């Protein structure tokens, strides 16, 4: 039986994304009006194929959460025109090429992983984030909603508690993680760092791998590190990772009380099915 709702949602998402991308220059004519300032920096790794998502991600963060001290896009292949556009979104934007951001200070196996796997690039990026002050890592396929004012409060609270996005469909690299360490899975799509975590155990296990790391190695290392750091999970009903609405038409979580949703690949089309929240 044909799932009409699912097909319509995918079609709507495709059309909306195409329209957003075609008219993306219009975003520069609609400035984000907010007085909210955040005591943090935001970091996001993205590439040219995700350019529309990156623009929507940035603008939704600005509108619903606030303006950070810096919003750093770690650019994996952006053209000069795309970089110029991003700079015009706001004065806090910085665009840094991936090789420049990750430098040469990490262990060589991390760079080898980055050359062979996109998740290796993400690991190298997160390991290179300066943590002198509150820092956020977000994937470009995270969209923010009006409930983001709750995140504003978390960011600006003067404490050292880090937070993570709980995963809904975890997959681990079992070479990195022991069975007793698998509870409360972490999704690496959104992390609020209030201090520098201790990567030593995860890095030790990574460096001792006898075979190459895989797609799940980065997130497994993140999971292990954040739990050793006593990071807390963000509320699942407002910081959404779930994909239980994948095969229905509507986006079950697109509402004013939601803070953010990570639109992973199976539900990526739903990112674009919420025109009222796209800015």
DASUL-V72553 format. One record per residue. N is the residue number from 1. SS is DSSP state (H for helix, E for strand, C for the rest). PSI is psi in degrees with one decimal (999 if undefined). D_CENTER is the distance of its C-alpha to the mean C-alpha in whole Angstrom. Layout:
N/SS/PSI/D_CENTER  N/SS/PSI/D_CENTER
//
This chain:
1/C/135.3/35  2/C/129.2/33  3/C/93.7/30  4/H/-41.9/30  5/H/-43.7/27  6/H/-45.2/25  7/H/-39.2/26  8/H/-40.0/26  9/H/-42.8/23  10/H/-39.9/22  11/H/-44.6/24  12/H/-43.8/23  13/H/-42.0/20  14/H/-45.9/21  15/H/-45.5/23  16/H/-41.9/21  17/H/-43.8/19  18/H/-40.8/22  19/H/-41.7/23  20/H/-44.4/20  21/H/-41.4/20  22/H/-35.5/24  23/C/27.8/24  24/H/-26.9/21  25/H/-24.4/23  26/H/-21.3/24  27/H/-30.2/21  28/H/-19.1/23  29/H/-5.4/26  30/C/85.1/24  31/C/150.0/23  32/C/120.7/21  33/C/102.1/23  34/C/144.3/22  35/C/-0.3/24  36/C/123.1/21  37/E/139.9/20  38/C/139.9/18  39/C/65.8/19  40/C/170.5/15  41/E/146.7/13  42/E/141.2/10  43/E/137.0/8  44/E/125.4/6  45/E/127.2/8  46/E/167.3/9  47/C/169.7/13  48/H/-35.9/16  49/H/-18.2/15  50/H/19.2/12  51/H/-46.3/14  52/H/-41.6/14  53/H/-39.1/11  54/H/-43.9/10  55/H/-46.1/13  56/H/-37.8/12  57/H/-49.8/9  58/H/-49.7/11  59/H/-35.3/14  60/H/-35.4/13  61/H/-46.8/11  62/H/-44.6/15  63/H/-44.8/17  64/H/-17.8/16  65/C/-52.6/14  66/C/-176.6/16  67/E/116.3/17  68/C/170.6/15  69/C/-42.8/18  70/E/144.5/16  71/E/108.3/13  72/E/118.0/12  73/E/117.9/11  74/E/107.3/12  75/E/117.0/14  76/C/70.2/15  77/C/13.0/18  78/C/144.8/18  79/C/166.7/21  80/H/-34.3/23  81/H/-41.2/23  82/H/-40.8/19  83/H/-42.4/19  84/H/-41.7/22  85/H/-46.3/20  86/H/-41.1/17  87/H/-30.3/19  88/H/-10.6/21  89/H/-39.0/19  90/C/154.9/19  91/C/-19.3/21  92/C/-9.1/18  93/E/134.6/16  94/E/138.2/17  95/E/117.3/16  96/E/124.3/17  97/E/142.5/17  98/H/-48.5/16  99/H/-36.3/19  100/H/-37.3/20  101/H/-42.0/17  102/H/-12.3/17  103/C/-145.8/21  104/C/15.6/24  105/C/-9.8/24  106/C/160.8/22  107/C/142.6/24  108/H/-37.8/25  109/H/-26.8/24  110/H/-42.6/20  111/H/-35.7/21  112/H/-41.3/23  113/H/-41.9/20  114/H/-32.0/17  115/H/-26.8/20  116/H/-12.7/21  117/C/136.3/17  118/H/-30.5/14  119/H/-23.9/12  120/H/-36.8/15  121/H/-39.6/13  122/H/-42.8/10  123/H/-47.5/12  124/H/-37.3/15  125/H/-50.1/12  126/H/-37.9/11  127/H/-21.7/15  128/C/-1.9/15  129/C/125.5/14  130/C/137.0/17  131/C/29.5/17  132/C/-22.9/20  133/C/177.6/19  134/C/132.4/16  135/E/142.4/12  136/E/135.5/9  137/E/130.7/6  138/E/140.2/2  139/C/158.2/2  140/C/-16.9/5  141/C/24.3/6  142/E/127.2/6  143/E/138.3/9  144/E/151.8/11  145/C/173.5/14  146/H/-25.2/18  147/H/-2.0/17  148/H/-14.5/15  149/H/-25.3/18  150/H/-38.0/18  151/H/-37.3/14  152/H/-45.1/16  153/H/-41.1/19  154/H/-43.0/17  155/H/-45.5/16  156/H/-3.4/19  157/C/133.6/21  158/C/77.8/23  159/C/-177.6/22  160/C/20.0/21  161/C/121.4/19  162/C/157.8/15  163/E/153.8/13  164/E/159.4/11  165/E/119.9/10  166/E/140.7/13  167/C/152.2/13  168/C/-23.6/15  169/C/70.0/16  170/C/147.8/16  171/C/123.6/17  172/C/159.9/18  173/C/105.4/20  174/C/-13.7/23  175/C/-21.6/25  176/C/-30.3/22  177/C/134.3/23  178/C/159.4/26  179/H/-36.1/27  180/H/-4.1/27  181/H/13.0/23  182/C/-4.9/22  183/C/153.9/22  184/C/64.5/19  185/C/142.8/16  186/E/137.0/13  187/E/128.9/9  188/E/9.0/7  189/E/-19.9/4  190/E/120.1/5  191/E/134.0/8  192/E/106.7/10  193/E/124.0/13  194/C/-7.3/16  195/C/170.9/18  196/C/118.4/18  197/C/163.3/18  198/C/107.0/21  199/C/3.8/19  200/H/-44.8/23  201/H/-46.6/24  202/H/-40.3/21  203/H/-37.8/22  204/H/-45.7/25  205/H/-37.3/25  206/H/-46.7/22  207/H/-18.9/25  208/C/3.1/28  209/C/134.7/27  210/C/-21.1/29  211/C/162.1/28  212/C/149.2/25  213/C/159.4/21  214/C/-170.5/19  215/C/-31.2/16  216/C/-2.9/16  217/H/-45.3/17  218/H/-50.0/14  219/H/-31.7/12  220/H/-41.6/16  221/H/-39.5/16  222/H/-45.2/13  223/H/-50.9/15  224/H/-44.9/18  225/H/-44.6/17  226/H/-34.7/16  227/H/-35.6/19  228/H/-23.9/21  229/C/0.1/20  230/C/32.9/20  231/C/150.9/17  232/E/147.3/17  233/E/142.8/15  234/C/151.5/14  235/C/125.8/16  236/C/-26.6/16  237/C/-14.8/18  238/C/-25.1/15  239/E/96.0/12  240/E/130.1/12  241/C/-12.4/11  242/C/153.2/15  243/C/28.2/16  244/C/-10.0/20  245/C/18.2/20  246/C/-38.9/19  247/C/17.8/23  248/C/167.5/24  249/C/-49.4/24  250/C/158.9/23  251/C/108.9/19  252/C/-21.4/20  253/C/-0.1/17  254/C/96.0/17  255/C/166.8/19  256/C/-25.5/20  257/C/-12.9/20  258/C/141.1/16  259/C/-50.0/13  260/E/160.4/10  261/E/135.7/10  262/E/109.4/7  263/C/80.7/10  264/C/168.4/10  265/H/-47.0/13  266/H/-23.2/16  267/H/19.2/15  268/H/-34.2/13  269/H/-29.4/16  270/H/-21.3/16  271/H/-36.9/13  272/C/5.9/16  273/C/10.0/19  274/C/66.1/18  275/H/-30.8/20  276/H/-18.3/21  277/H/-6.2/18  278/C/132.2/17  279/C/999/18
//
